[in-house]
Amino acid sequence: MNQKIKYAALGIALACTGWTGASAEQVYELNPITVTAQRYEKKDVDVPATTQTFTEKDIAATGADNMSVALGYLDGVVTSGMGPNGASNSSMTSKIVMRGVENGTVVMVNGTPINWRNLYNLENIPTSAVSRVEVVHGGGAVMYGSQATGGVINIITKKKLDNQVEAGWGNRGRQSYKVSANAGSFSFAYDYNKWGTIDKVSDYNTTVNKKKDGKTLFPVHMQQKFKGSEKNNFNAMYQFNDKLDLLYNHNESTNRWAYKYSGIPESNKYAGLNGKARSNTKFERDGDFIQLNLHDMDGFSGHIFYNSNFAGKNPLHPLKVQAL
């Protein structure tokens, strides 16, 4: 009897400790690796800086189709654009502010800075091409220059793309088409996005003056109207081996804007201008980004890159108010 009691007690003790008589499958999750904070790979727990990793799953959960919109979901990051979906207006492109520091964010693609004078054009980077985003909050001027007083954002692109086709339509003339394919070491993708007209996106009070003597003709309330946009984006990637890969991106975007008169008093002889456009303008932008990435080649890592952007303005039929 005493022997049976001992065996029963042992069985109860093993059951309480969760022992099943066979080793259960163990699942281990490794600490994430970051490279942005110190310019080389290091476990996240060993990095002496406030870092955040925006994974591919996190980016997809935002529902955004470009990085200008997606980055607005990051902690401590504020983004803004001149028009819907991050649309730019000439040199006034998407804007990022980290920790409230104006002109204090360095934005990179695979470790290569892409911003100049706080211009990013992130609306031309599709989320479908991004693997993850590494964010360092706080000043990084010692490592990344004087513009990194608010923080650093490093967009890391995918090495390979999935084979897929997507199409979408919505209100306000919205259209979206995407196609990507992979053939071994080579991947490519094409994205097309279009927006229709939005009546008013901003307004401000001003005056119309004579050109010669500067005399005020009338007060006016100007309204900015967004008249549509189109974006074409092409990505190509080739992975030579684990230590060498090539990225090429070409994008073209067109944004149309109009400035309309409103608020002119009915008693003023220029009241007939209310609702009419002072100017209609089309802004076009072309960009090319080529990057050769070297990973730990005999102790050497780095990037060889070429970055080119062109912005142009084509007036359609401006109304020369100063001649009144």
Secondary structure, DSSP 8 states (H G I E B T S, - for coil): -HHHHHHHHHHHHHHHTT--SS----------EE-TTTSS-EEGGG-SSEEEEEEHHHHHHHT-SBHHHHGGGSTTEEEE-SSGGG--BTTB--EEEETTBTT-EEEEETTEE--BTTB--GGGSBGGGEEEEEEEES--HHHH-TTTTSEEEEEEE-SS---EEEEEE-STT-EEEEEEEEETTEEEEEEEEEE--EEEEEEEEEEEE-TTT--EEEEEEEEEEEEEEEEEEEEEEEEEETTEEEEEEEEEEEEEEEEE-----TTSTTGGGTTSEEEEEEEEEEEEEEEEEEEEETTEEEEEEEEEEEEEEEESS---GGG-
